[in-house]
Amino acid sequence: MTFTLAAWVTYTMWAVFALMIIDFVIAFSKSFWKGSFDTTFLGYLKDILYYVLPLNFLLSMVSIDPTGYTLIVLFFIGGASVIYKYVMDIIGRFRAQ
């Protein structure tokens, strides 16, 4: 485990995907044990399009950033926002019991 900038970018994406998977497993297991196959968990495809793809787009634009840090800062702000969203969604799923 290193603490370089590239490593933190990787850790941020791992956290986003891990929280997406945890939220998906919780939603899927609740719908499975309820006995109804609810397709609301398919919204994760939309989440990948709306949350993950823009983060990857920001990373692809870093090479042409004249300041060298603006897009990285935006990436970390966006990544922290997505992480916060999924943490709140997971907490909300447990409170809805």
Secondary structure as GFF3:
##gff-version 3
##sequence-region A 1 97
A	DSSP	alpha_helix	5	34	.	.	.	ID=ss1
A	DSSP	three_ten_helix	39	43	.	.	.	ID=ss2
A	DSSP	alpha_helix	44	47	.	.	.	ID=ss3
A	DSSP	pi_helix	48	52	.	.	.	ID=ss4
A	DSSP	alpha_helix	53	60	.	.	.	ID=ss5
A	DSSP	three_ten_helix	62	64	.	.	.	ID=ss6
A	DSSP	alpha_helix	70	95	.	.	.	ID=ss7
###
